[in-house]
Amino acid sequence: MIDAHRVTLASEDDFDGWRDAARDLAEAGVPPDAIVWRVDGSEDDLFAKEARQPTGASFPVPRPFIDLAKSVVCHTDPERFALLYAMLWKLRSNRHAMEDRADPLVDRLENLAKEVRRDVHKMHAFVRFRVVEQPDGMTRFIAFFEPDHHIVRHAAGFFVRRFTNMRWSILTPELSIHWDGETLSEGPGTTRAEAPGGDPLEAMWTTYYASIFNPARLKVGAMLKEMPKKYWRNMPETSLVQPLIASARNRELEMIDRAAAKEGLREALEAERRIEPGGNLRKSWEALFKEARGCTRCDLYKRANQTVFGEGPLDASIMFVGEQPGDQEDVAGRPFVGPAGQVFDEALERAGIPRSEVYVTNAVKHFKFEQRGKKRIHSKPNAGEIEACRWWIDQERSLIRPPVTVALGATAARSILDKVVTISRVRGSPIALPDGGECWVTVHPSFLLRIPEPDRKREERAKFVDDLKRVRDRAAELAS
Ligand code: URA
């Protein structure tokens, strides 16, 4: 009877097709081992077109599972659709099944989602556009990229927001996507050989890149370690990193500026200005900020007053990440303005870090609390809520690309590093991040607030200030 439940999906990343079929099959009581999932791409064979009458009752599916499924579907693992259905099947009888961390299925699905997220992150960080003059005289920015998973559609929104005013194409072996300033369209995949990349474009791009090179934004050690070699070929700057770092930046820029002017690269430089702070970056951030205000990715929005988004300069070299807004932040709509914020501000001041120069945000953007009488008592966000909110912090990080990120406490560390860490084990040394930045983990300011003994409190506050000083020095070192 297996053939009776053969599901053929339209594409490798066909989340909607999987969801519709899975919902009908689960409601009809079809067990996981009675279904064969395949991807065909030929529209005629789609399961969705077969007449199916779900016979059972519908059941609620938790939002974190939907978010997880959207990522997992993009993985190349051929079993992904079946694994997701097996999880959905469990959720049918136990809506908390996802919370069972000891369940190997939960673990496997989370690992698949994590690999997809890493791939998306790499695409955001490592796509490099080349400027191409089109026959109609218009400029188009073209990039070639080879993702590990089926993430191109999933990652496209980021590029639309980031480069709204440009006409661009991202070519990949599986498909190409094109933005004309208003509409996103798709085309067939491309091989590296067909993609623009060689001279003379390459030479022009290389000079162009050199003109915008900012060593503060590029951590070579981490970059070489984190960036898989296969991306290097698509990134002109890898051939420039050593010479540029070796020379004094100002002299270099002066020289390159002259070369750029001589070679007629003004247009490229202007395009970059549109992308940089004050231009598209600010607009992208504002769009993100607005979108976040309507966030319903988990249930926390239902009881909180508002989304508390990050704030600070978009070219900040340090990003601080807290856990979630507290009672006062929820009212004010700004991060770290309550009691923990006071401890944080005081420590920043003692460490010589002006708050106005750093970007401050939280891993979770809505206040979670228990009502006790008139008081709203902070309660810790769970794994699903951290996961649901990771989308926002990933977007903030992709836009700002801070060379140094400081995770304040375990929740922030979990969100940034995508794994559970013990603060005492990782405190004090940098952890390389896939985007070339580094993460420093320290305690949360509210931990300092809760210490009852005055001596220990003083000691721990001093240690916290020392951590901040180290981070300050590191950010300065990376910028020098
Ligand atoms: N605690 C946090 O983690 N963030 C805030 O914004 C306030 C308190």
Residues whose N, C-alpha, C, O or C-beta is under 5 A from the ligand:
A	BS01	URA	G322 E323 Q324 P325 G326 E329 P335 F336 A340 N362
